[in-house]
Amino acid sequence: MFRRTMVFGLFSKEKALQRNIAKATNKLSQQPDRWSAMENLRKDGSEEAIYGLTRRFSIVSQKSSEDEQEKQWVVDVLVEKGEVAIGPVRRYLKNHAQLAFALQVLGKIVPKQRVLEVIDELLASETPGYTRDPERRLDLIKWLGEWPQATAEDLVPRLAPYLKDHSEDVRWFAAEALAKHGMPEVGPQLIEALTNPEEEAGRFKRRLAELLAEHKVPLDGRVDAVKGALVGPALAGFTVKDGRLIVR
């Protein structure tokens, strides 16, 4: 009888857990119902409950203000959980497309080197090239560009390959992320992207030219190559002077 009661209790607890996860991740639920479910998951504190909380990041509720508020609450809860949240957060990052909020958590609960190890695992599954949905790599690139601990040394080997990605959005945000860091290391990568003979997107080439001009990047031995790349209406407003790209 005792064993039967214990098994029934465990079964009931598991059903309650799954019910709370379902409510917390239902974008059509009323906000009070989601709040209640998320609070129950927080109190549960098991690995599966914490993973259930991370899954809130993967849905977009109907009201944007409520959506942002709930997701930020989950971030705060997971950061408060600390070490015990690392496994569920990594599991979420591996299996979902919407990474921005989970990356916030990661950056706050683990040391820099461990963050980079996780980032490298994620980037390994996002090889530059064609993908039907670039959302995962976009979230990774945007977050890395904003991450305060990142240096040019960290970013160049990880993001420079995406300057040749199939998606123009990915190329754009990779350039933006790189440009926020040391130009001695980043400048040559932007020059290489601008002079890439396969690059046809005028909007992207213009942004590269703007970044190079804004940061006064020395063109060194690439002056002729850059001059040769300044073709088309998107680049008509730029020229080379004294070894640098400038706005006419």
Secondary structure, 3 states (H helix, E strand, C coil): CHHHHHHHHHHHHHHHHHHHHHHHCCCCCCHHHHHHHHHHHHHHCCHHHHHHHHHHHHCCCCCHHHHHHHHHHHHHHHHHHHHHHHHHHHHHHHHCCCCHHHHHHHHHHCCHHHHHHHHHHHHHCCCCCCCCCCHHHHHHHHHHHHCCCCCHHHHHHHHHHHHHCCCHHHHHHHHHHHHCCCHHHHHHHHHHHHCCCCCCCHHHHHHHHHHHHHCCCECHHHHHHHHHHCCCHHHCCEEEECCEEEEC
